[in-house]
């Protein structure tokens, strides 16, 4: 992608930022964490994934993409995992929103690649509060919320995240460590910090590319709607739809998961 000067906040001059805001006053805020993702994936996966998806969507819809933010709450009880307090977390992101509003952005999309329910709900509540106070729509969603219909409703270092990384950052996927997971059941994977289907037996770059395309297109459509309407009710609608999708899809998986937990 040749968008380093086109959409990346940190590489743009003040004049370029001013022109970008005049063209499309939309800010993209990619959120992640530093966290164990098995031995086959990088610890910064969530933020790297969110940032790359925001850049692809911004190529289509416009706007400016902030650098990936690794401030998060919760995380796997495995090495190389960082956690911040909820108070620090809230101050960080609310401060970012205030600054973006002050500098002229009229719509903001927070895309989180790290999505324990507590973090997702915290970002949604923060966004809706900000939208009401500052009269500027802010949507905060996990990337899988933009993949409805694909079967992707979130996992952790399993088939979906591994496939996304195979498409977005193939050089960061350790093929040797991935191969070592072959034949492991759900319970064995869980003990290794992997939650979901075995990535060694289902992940592929093709699946990643298809899913990235769906997410990118849906993100671009959401961005276009937000820019066109500046409707502060959009966040509530999108957030509620996200919660329903997450609950529905994960309930569907319960029978399959129970059948695979055979320690």
Secondary structure, 3 states (H helix, E strand, C coil): CCCHHHHEHHHCCHHHHHHHHHHCCEEEEEECCCCCCCCCCCCCHHHHHHHHHHHHHHHHHCCEECCCECCCCCCCCCCCCCCCCHHHHHHHHHHHHHHHHHCCCCEEEEEECCCCHHHHHHHHHHHHHHHHHHCCCEEEEEHHHHCCCCCCCCCECCHHHHHHHHHHCHHHCCHHHHHCCCCCCHHHHHHCCCECCCHHHCCCHHHHHHHHHHHHHHHHHHHHHHHHHCCCCHHHHHHHHHHHHHHHHHHHHHHHHHHHCCC
